[in-house]
Amino acid sequence: MTGTSAAATIVTALAEFAVHARAGLPAPVMDDVTGRVLDMFGNGLAALELTGHDEPHEAVRRLAGRWGGAGESSVLGHPLALPAPSAALVNGTLAHALDFDDTHLPSVLHPSASVVPAALAVAESARAPGAALCQATAVGNEITNRLGMASYLPELRNSLFFEKGWHATSICGTVGAAAASALLMDLDAGGVAAAMGIAASMGAGVIEANRTGGTVKRVHCGWAAHAGVVAAMMAAEGVTGPPTVFEGRFGFFQAFLDGRYDAAAITDGLGERWELLRTVYKPYPSNHFTHPGIDAALALRAQGLRAEDVAEIELGVAAAPLRTIGEPYEEKVRPRTPYHAKFSGPYTVASALVGGGGLGLHLDDFTEAAFRDEKRLALAARVRVVADEVCTEEFPLAFSAVLRVRTKDGRRLEHRVHSSRGGPEHPLSMDELEEKYRLNASRVLPPEAVAALARQVRGLAARDDVTGLLQPALVATRPPSPAPD
């Protein structure tokens, strides 16, 4: 569907939805937000294990330190206070560093890794109450999801952002982060609209790194959070955006999607049907397209399949994910880095048969030692990734896969997954989400700090002031390496 402008423009409708949230949100929505915050904290803390001068989160922390400015917002795992935009940059980079962040379907984007760091930074600088932080986070995530949904075209069975090589997470996340930040700055509907209109000129991100490597993608959510905060600050100072910023002739959807988008997906049921509640959590720290293949491998392993029994494996996935997790083939059977391995169907299937931990596959499967394990790499080289017609029909409403194995003794095994674990048909329970948080946070925090931070988040909506929310997590047991002199 091609969108058309109307008297009540898209940005106006989104801004009015945002300010209405100050009157209160449904209990399920407020409850849901605490899970988003807890998941982001766990993912970001676990990323602190990645140390070294070239790690993106350390690079942006060094940059933010050199930029200076008033210390008003906290940084995960470090006794450092930075200006709100800088804190959002560092925390957003940490939140996306492990590719462990939540996912919305069918937009196929990760809303919380941009929105939560932006909202947290502004809420702390403004000494906002916890309820306001929850409301702003819910609104920012919802707007991010809705903009992403507009790019899903049934005839493509995919997001047009993804088809064109855009990273919808960072592009739409910038706008959602701006809306959340503007709410916490107490801007009116016009100010919130201005913040989103400004943010539309700031969002960017291409996803070639998913295919062939590079560390910039890990900064995408940090930059989206940073840009969203800056856009709201500009709006507070009087900068404005175009009223037809989304649907206009030279607007957001024309620029990014050639004018092809579903306008109804943005506003239909807005404030009544919450896409936030359909945003799912990842059980495994890898690109979400790899998850159904991991599920299938774990299922066959549970039935007795051993890595040493495998002669060859065929991993069938939807046609669109194939380009991310199966191509270029030589890059996927022998990834360049542990992070690159997270986007490899062959490597993740091999790891599910050889390694495993946490909720089935965990961070230890993507360490330097695991990445260089010749047993894994030899098994990965026996995995061929192909397009499967059933999976293509199911994508992107669900992530599915089929694994076909021929063993050395001639047996043929098959397991099909129609919706990956953690997906819409099999969401993680709250107990599983808390276990994921505990496993992540305990990699860098002592048990008492892990428990204290979880208590802080559970009581978030009742806090009069979010200042100090991160206090239990400010000094990690394995802090980032110091910047060079």
C-alpha positions as semicolon CSV with decimal commas, in nm:
position;residue;x (nm);y (nm);z (nm)
1;M;0,000;0,000;0,000
2;T;0,125;0,350;-0,081
3;G;0,067;0,602;0,197
4;T;-0,090;0,940;0,139
5;S;-0,082;1,254;0,351
6;A;-0,389;1,357;0,545
7;A;-0,502;1,658;0,744
8;A;-0,408;1,476;1,063
9;T;-0,056;1,367;0,972
10;I;0,121;1,058;1,099
11;V;0,356;1,249;1,324
12;T;0,059;1,434;1,478
13;A;-0,120;1,107;1,553
14;L;0,192;0,955;1,709
15;A;0,257;1,264;1,920
16;E;-0,099;1,272;2,051
17;F;-0,073;0,903;2,136
18;A;0,251;0,974;2,321
19;V;0,125;1,257;2,541
20;H;-0,195;1,067;2,618
21;A;0,021;0,801;2,783
22;R;0,093;1,046;3,066
23;A;-0,265;0,986;3,185
24;G;-0,172;0,626;3,253
25;L;-0,123;0,299;3,067
26;P;-0,288;-0,043;3,102
27;A;-0,137;-0,258;3,376
28;P;-0,011;-0,526;3,131
29;V;0,182;-0,258;2,940
30;M;0,340;-0,112;3,254
31;D;0,430;-0,462;3,374
32;D;0,580;-0,548;3,038
33;V;0,819;-0,253;3,047
34;T;0,999;-0,381;3,355
35;G;1,089;-0,694;3,159
36;R;1,229;-0,478;2,877
37;V;1,445;-0,283;3,120
38;L;1,565;-0,596;3,300
39;D;1,655;-0,766;2,972
40;M;1,845;-0,460;2,847
41;F;2,041;-0,438;3,174
42;G;2,139;-0,806;3,161
43;N;2,242;-0,788;2,796
44;G;2,442;-0,471;2,849
45;L;2,619;-0,600;3,158
46;A;2,719;-0,926;2,989
47;A;2,868;-0,722;2,703
48;L;3,121;-0,577;2,949
49;E;3,304;-0,909;2,927
50;L;3,410;-0,802;2,579
51;T;3,719;-0,599;2,663
52;G;3,984;-0,455;2,440
53;H;4,072;-0,130;2,272
54;D;3,875;-0,216;1,956
55;E;3,549;-0,316;2,126
56;P;3,281;-0,070;2,010
57;H;3,135;-0,007;2,357
58;E;3,480;0,081;2,491
59;A;3,551;0,299;2,188
60;V;3,233;0,502;2,235
61;R;3,298;0,525;2,609
62;R;3,641;0,672;2,542
63;L;3,493;0,916;2,292
64;A;3,216;1,018;2,530
65;G;3,474;1,074;2,804
66;R;3,676;1,302;2,577
67;W;3,365;1,492;2,476
68;G;3,311;1,578;2,844
69;G;3,014;1,773;2,974
70;A;2,802;1,767;3,289
71;G;2,776;1,424;3,451
72;E;2,402;1,365;3,475
73;S;2,335;1,007;3,363
74;S;2,489;0,671;3,457
75;V;2,676;0,419;3,245
76;L;2,622;0,045;3,296
77;G;2,900;-0,123;3,489
78;H;3,118;0,184;3,525
79;P;3,138;0,459;3,791
80;L;3,102;0,724;3,524
81;A;2,840;0,996;3,485
82;L;2,799;1,154;3,144
83;P;2,565;1,400;2,970
84;A;2,241;1,224;2,880
85;P;2,316;1,189;2,506
86;S;2,657;1,038;2,579
87;A;2,525;0,796;2,840
88;A;2,257;0,687;2,592
89;L;2,527;0,627;2,330
90;V;2,736;0,404;2,558
91;N;2,444;0,212;2,710
92;G;2,275;0,165;2,372
93;T;2,596;0,025;2,226
94;L;2,622;-0,217;2,519
95;A;2,256;-0,315;2,482
96;H;2,306;-0,428;2,120
97;A;2,664;-0,554;2,150
98;L;2,575;-0,923;2,195
99;D;2,279;-0,934;1,955
100;F;2,076;-1,063;2,248
101;D;1,806;-0,791;2,246
102;D;1,430;-0,831;2,201
103;T;1,264;-0,858;1,859
104;H;0,930;-0,746;1,717
105;L;0,763;-0,933;1,429
106;P;0,686;-0,880;1,146
107;S;0,894;-0,562;1,153
108;V;1,204;-0,770;1,243
109;L;1,358;-0,498;1,456
110;H;1,488;-0,465;1,813
111;P;1,312;-0,172;1,983
112;S;1,438;-0,177;2,342
113;A;1,811;-0,146;2,274
114;S;1,762;0,210;2,146
115;V;1,461;0,326;2,344
116;V;1,548;0,203;2,695
117;P;1,898;0,361;2,704
118;A;1,763;0,693;2,573
119;A;1,470;0,700;2,816
120;L;1,687;0,596;3,110
121;A;1,947;0,865;3,041
122;V;1,688;1,143;3,014
123;A;1,484;1,018;3,310
124;E;1,794;1,017;3,529
125;S;1,904;1,363;3,418
126;A;1,551;1,496;3,480
127;R;1,513;1,306;3,809
128;A;1,187;1,167;3,670
129;P;0,971;0,916;3,859
130;G;0,978;0,551;3,762
131;A;0,624;0,557;3,626
132;A;0,722;0,829;3,379
133;L;1,020;0,621;3,264
134;C;0,791;0,320;3,211
135;Q;0,538;0,526;3,016
136;A;0,805;0,682;2,795
137;T;0,968;0,345;2,728
138;A;0,634;0,188;2,634
139;V;0,554;0,474;2,396
140;G;0,901;0,476;2,240
141;N;0,896;0,102;2,180
142;E;0,544;0,114;2,037
143;I;0,633;0,391;1,793
144;T;0,948;0,206;1,688
145;N;0,749;-0,111;1,626
146;R;0,470;0,067;1,438
147;L;0,712;0,241;1,202
148;G;0,882;-0,092;1,141
149;M;0,549;-0,265;1,075
150;A;0,470;-0,010;0,805
151;S;0,762;-0,148;0,604
152;Y;0,627;-0,505;0,596
153;L;0,485;-0,577;0,252
154;P;0,296;-0,908;0,222
155;E;0,392;-0,945;-0,144
156;L;0,760;-0,937;-0,041
157;R;0,703;-1,147;0,272
158;N;0,966;-0,922;0,426
159;S;1,041;-0,576;0,557
160;L;1,127;-0,338;0,276
161;F;1,386;-0,179;0,506
162;F;1,563;-0,516;0,516
163;E;1,525;-0,573;0,141
164;K;1,697;-0,242;0,071
165;G;1,978;-0,302;0,320
166;W;1,856;-0,058;0,583
167;H;1,875;-0,141;0,954
168;A;1,519;-0,071;1,067
169;T;1,625;-0,111;1,431
170;S;1,841;0,200;1,423
171;I;1,632;0,402;1,179
172;C;1,297;0,353;1,352
173;G;1,463;0,332;1,694
174;T;1,592;0,688;1,659
175;V;1,236;0,815;1,621
176;G;1,108;0,603;1,910
177;A;1,396;0,717;2,131
178;A;1,316;1,079;2,045
179;A;0,949;1,037;2,140
180;A;1,042;0,872;2,471
181;S;1,297;1,143;2,549
182;A;1,056;1,425;2,462
183;L;0,793;1,280;2,697
184;L;1,044;1,275;2,982
185;M;1,141;1,637;2,904
186;D;0,772;1,722;2,958
187;L;0,720;1,852;2,606
188;D;0,365;1,895;2,478
189;A;0,227;1,720;2,169
190;G;0,379;1,981;1,941
191;G;0,717;1,933;2,105
192;V;0,698;1,555;2,081
193;A;0,605;1,585;1,713
194;A;0,898;1,818;1,659
195;A;1,135;1,575;1,829
196;M;1,022;1,292;1,600
197;G;1,037;1,520;1,296
198;I;1,396;1,610;1,381
199;A;1,487;1,249;1,457
200;A;1,373;1,139;1,111
201;S;1,672;1,332;0,975
202;M;1,908;1,157;1,217
203;G;1,823;0,786;1,190
204;A;2,045;0,566;0,975
205;G;2,210;0,226;0,953
206;V;2,299;-0,028;0,684
207;I;2,319;-0,398;0,761
208;E;2,595;-0,529;0,538
209;A;2,790;-0,609;0,856
210;N;2,540;-0,889;0,919
211;R;2,671;-1,063;0,609
212;T;3,042;-0,995;0,592
213;G;3,151;-0,857;0,928
214;G;3,255;-0,526;1,082
215;T;3,182;-0,386;1,426
216;V;2,978;-0,077;1,336
217;K;2,641;-0,253;1,367
218;R;2,695;-0,282;1,742
219;V;2,697;0,098;1,760
220;H;2,369;0,137;1,570
221;C;2,144;0,126;1,876
222;G;2,377;0,349;2,074
223;W;2,375;0,609;1,802
224;A;1,995;0,582;1,769
225;A;1,958;0,640;2,144
226;H;2,204;0,931;2,132
227;A;2,036;1,089;1,829
228;G;1,692;1,049;1,983
229;V;1,798;1,232;2,297
230;V;1,960;1,510;2,094
231;A;1,651;1,544;1,874
232;A;1,431;1,591;2,182
233;M;1,676;1,844;2,325
234;M;1,665;2,038;1,998
235;A;1,286;2,033;2,005
236;A;1,295;2,167;2,361
237;E;1,509;2,454;2,234
238;G;1,264;2,538;1,957
239;V;1,386;2,344;1,652
240;T;1,095;2,201;1,454
241;G;1,034;1,926;1,202
242;P;0,807;1,911;0,895
243;P;0,442;1,822;0,969
244;T;0,448;1,564;0,688
245;V;0,785;1,421;0,788
246;F;0,670;1,062;0,739
247;E;0,427;1,064;0,445
248;G;0,550;1,371;0,255
249;R;0,687;1,371;-0,100
250;F;1,040;1,390;0,038
251;G;0,959;1,237;0,376
252;F;1,078;0,939;0,577
253;F;0,894;0,667;0,383
254;Q;0,977;0,809;0,042
255;A;1,344;0,843;0,133
256;F;1,388;0,501;0,292
257;L;1,120;0,288;0,123
258;D;1,051;0,457;-0,212
259;G;0,705;0,554;-0,088
260;R;0,590;0,194;-0,041
261;Y;0,450;0,143;0,308
262;D;0,140;0,044;0,503
263;A;0,007;0,360;0,666
264;A;-0,266;0,171;0,852
265;A;-0,008;-0,038;1,035
266;I;0,114;0,277;1,209
267;T;-0,210;0,417;1,345
268;D;-0,477;0,144;1,343
269;G;-0,560;0,053;1,703
270;L;-0,286;0,284;1,832
271;G;-0,315;0,297;2,210
272;E;-0,563;0,007;2,215
273;R;-0,365;-0,278;2,058
274;W;-0,009;-0,276;2,185
275;E;0,258;-0,418;1,957
276;L;0,490;-0,382;2,255
277;L;0,324;-0,689;2,407
278;R;0,406;-0,891;2,093
279;T;0,777;-0,811;2,113
280;V;0,961;-1,132;2,200
281;Y;1,278;-1,206;2,395
282;K;1,575;-1,398;2,262
283;P;1,683;-1,716;2,442
284;Y;2,012;-1,734;2,246
285;P;2,274;-1,458;2,196
286;S;2,278;-1,465;1,816
287;N;2,097;-1,319;1,520
288;H;1,730;-1,411;1,552
289;F;1,728;-1,577;1,209
290;T;1,959;-1,847;1,348
291;H;1,725;-1,942;1,634
292;P;1,495;-2,196;1,465
293;G;1,800;-2,381;1,332
294;I;1,943;-2,387;1,683
295;D;1,612;-2,519;1,815
296;A;1,609;-2,796;1,557
297;A;1,969;-2,894;1,633
298;L;1,902;-2,901;2,006
299;A;1,595;-3,118;1,948
300;L;1,791;-3,372;1,743
301;R;2,068;-3,367;2,000
302;A;1,813;-3,445;2,272
303;Q;1,702;-3,741;2,060
304;G;2,058;-3,878;2,065
305;L;2,231;-3,721;1,765
306;R;2,604;-3,671;1,828
307;A;2,826;-3,431;1,638
308;E;3,066;-3,712;1,548
309;D;2,779;-3,905;1,382
310;V;2,708;-3,631;1,126
311;A;2,802;-3,677;0,762
312;E;2,616;-3,372;0,631
313;I;2,341;-3,130;0,734
314;E;2,095;-2,927;0,531
315;L;1,950;-2,623;0,709
316;G;1,634;-2,497;0,538
317;V;1,525;-2,142;0,619
318;A;1,317;-1,867;0,463
319;A;1,463;-1,704;0,153
320;A;1,516;-1,362;0,314
321;P;1,713;-1,483;0,621
322;L;1,923;-1,707;0,394
323;R;2,105;-1,397;0,270
324;T;2,202;-1,306;0,627
325;I;2,288;-1,643;0,782
326;G;2,385;-1,849;0,478
327;E;2,564;-1,611;0,241
328;P;2,840;-1,563;0,146
329;Y;2,886;-1,934;0,213
330;E;3,261;-1,921;0,270
331;E;3,208;-1,646;0,529
332;K;2,943;-1,847;0,714
333;V;3,121;-2,182;0,743
334;R;3,430;-2,008;0,877
335;P;3,327;-1,674;1,030
336;R;3,587;-1,401;1,074
337;T;3,515;-1,318;1,437
338;P;3,309;-1,451;1,730
339;Y;3,056;-1,171;1,667
340;H;3,036;-1,258;1,298
341;A;2,964;-1,618;1,404
342;K;2,636;-1,499;1,557
343;F;2,511;-1,441;1,201
344;S;2,611;-1,785;1,072
345;G;2,357;-2,065;1,029
346;P;2,633;-2,328;0,997
347;Y;2,826;-2,213;1,302
348;T;2,520;-2,184;1,529
349;V;2,385;-2,525;1,427
350;A;2,726;-2,679;1,488
351;S;2,751;-2,508;1,826
352;A;2,408;-2,636;1,927
353;L;2,533;-2,991;1,859
354;V;2,877;-2,943;2,020
355;G;2,839;-2,685;2,296
356;G;2,537;-2,535;2,469
357;G;2,452;-2,371;2,799
358;G;2,224;-2,115;2,954
359;L;1,881;-2,155;2,796
360;G;2,026;-2,386;2,528
361;L;2,305;-2,189;2,363
362;H;2,478;-1,910;2,549
363;L;2,762;-1,661;2,550
364;D;3,030;-1,923;2,605
365;D;2,948;-2,056;2,258
366;F;3,072;-1,728;2,111
367;T;3,398;-1,682;2,298
368;E;3,732;-1,672;2,121
369;A;3,803;-2,028;2,236
370;A;3,471;-2,164;2,106
371;F;3,506;-1,970;1,783
372;R;3,843;-2,134;1,715
373;D;3,731;-2,485;1,812
374;E;3,819;-2,698;1,513
375;K;3,552;-2,955;1,602
376;R;3,283;-2,687;1,565
377;L;3,433;-2,546;1,249
378;A;3,466;-2,890;1,092
379;L;3,100;-2,958;1,168
380;A;2,996;-2,614;1,040
381;A;3,168;-2,695;0,711
382;R;2,926;-2,988;0,672
383;V;2,619;-2,760;0,701
384;R;2,456;-2,634;0,382
385;V;2,194;-2,357;0,406
386;V;1,908;-2,361;0,154
387;A;1,578;-2,181;0,100
388;D;1,275;-2,377;0,218
389;E;0,932;-2,304;0,072
390;V;0,738;-2,361;0,395
391;C;0,972;-2,138;0,595
392;T;0,950;-1,867;0,329
393;E;0,570;-1,870;0,357
394;E;0,587;-1,844;0,737
395;F;0,840;-1,559;0,742
396;P;0,844;-1,299;0,896
397;L;0,537;-1,367;1,108
398;A;0,746;-1,646;1,259
399;F;1,106;-1,760;1,230
400;S;1,111;-2,123;1,118
401;A;1,359;-2,382;0,993
402;V;1,399;-2,746;0,899
403;L;1,713;-2,945;0,972
404;R;1,788;-3,255;0,768
405;V;2,080;-3,470;0,878
406;R;2,250;-3,764;0,707
407;T;2,459;-3,966;0,951
408;K;2,774;-4,156;0,875
409;D;2,590;-4,485;0,917
410;G;2,329;-4,386;0,657
411;R;2,040;-4,272;0,876
412;R;1,837;-3,965;0,774
413;L;1,696;-3,746;1,049
414;E;1,473;-3,441;1,019
415;H;1,326;-3,187;1,258
416;R;1,110;-2,889;1,160
417;V;1,048;-2,581;1,377
418;H;0,752;-2,362;1,277
419;S;0,814;-2,088;1,534
420;S;1,140;-2,055;1,719
421;R;1,164;-2,069;2,096
422;G;1,100;-1,725;2,238
423;G;0,893;-1,641;1,928
424;P;0,522;-1,558;1,909
425;E;0,412;-1,921;1,951
426;H;0,664;-2,008;2,223
427;P;0,744;-1,692;2,426
428;L;0,985;-1,707;2,716
429;S;0,816;-1,719;3,054
430;M;0,895;-1,453;3,313
431;D;1,095;-1,714;3,503
432;E;1,300;-1,785;3,191
433;L;1,350;-1,412;3,130
434;E;1,473;-1,364;3,485
435;E;1,704;-1,664;3,445
436;K;1,843;-1,508;3,127
437;Y;1,904;-1,182;3,315
438;R;2,070;-1,365;3,604
439;L;2,299;-1,565;3,375
440;N;2,400;-1,248;3,191
441;A;2,446;-1,012;3,483
442;S;2,631;-1,266;3,696
443;R;2,911;-1,274;3,441
444;V;3,029;-0,935;3,566
445;L;2,845;-0,869;3,895
446;P;2,853;-1,052;4,229
447;P;2,530;-1,235;4,325
448;E;2,417;-0,969;4,571
449;A;2,443;-0,696;4,306
450;V;2,258;-0,911;4,051
451;A;1,972;-0,958;4,296
452;A;1,971;-0,593;4,407
453;L;1,948;-0,462;4,052
454;A;1,660;-0,700;3,975
455;R;1,474;-0,572;4,283
456;Q;1,529;-0,214;4,169
457;V;1,378;-0,291;3,829
458;R;1,082;-0,484;3,969
459;G;0,992;-0,179;4,178
460;L;1,058;0,069;3,899
461;A;0,702;0,197;3,854
462;A;0,676;0,288;4,222
463;R;1,000;0,489;4,241
464;D;0,966;0,862;4,302
465;D;1,300;0,927;4,134
466;V;1,496;0,696;3,903
467;T;1,828;0,839;4,020
468;G;2,031;0,554;4,164
469;L;1,848;0,283;3,968
470;L;2,179;0,158;3,828
471;Q;2,369;0,191;4,156
472;P;2,410;-0,189;4,210
473;A;2,562;-0,219;3,861
474;L;2,798;0,078;3,852
475;V;3,115;-0,115;3,930
476;A;3,140;-0,446;3,750
477;T;3,374;-0,715;3,879
478;R;3,533;-0,716;3,533
479;P;3,527;-0,346;3,440
480;P;3,616;-0,220;3,094
481;S;3,987;-0,172;3,035
482;P;4,106;0,184;3,092
483;A;4,151;0,419;2,801
484;P;4,513;0,460;2,688
485;D;4,701;0,760;2,814
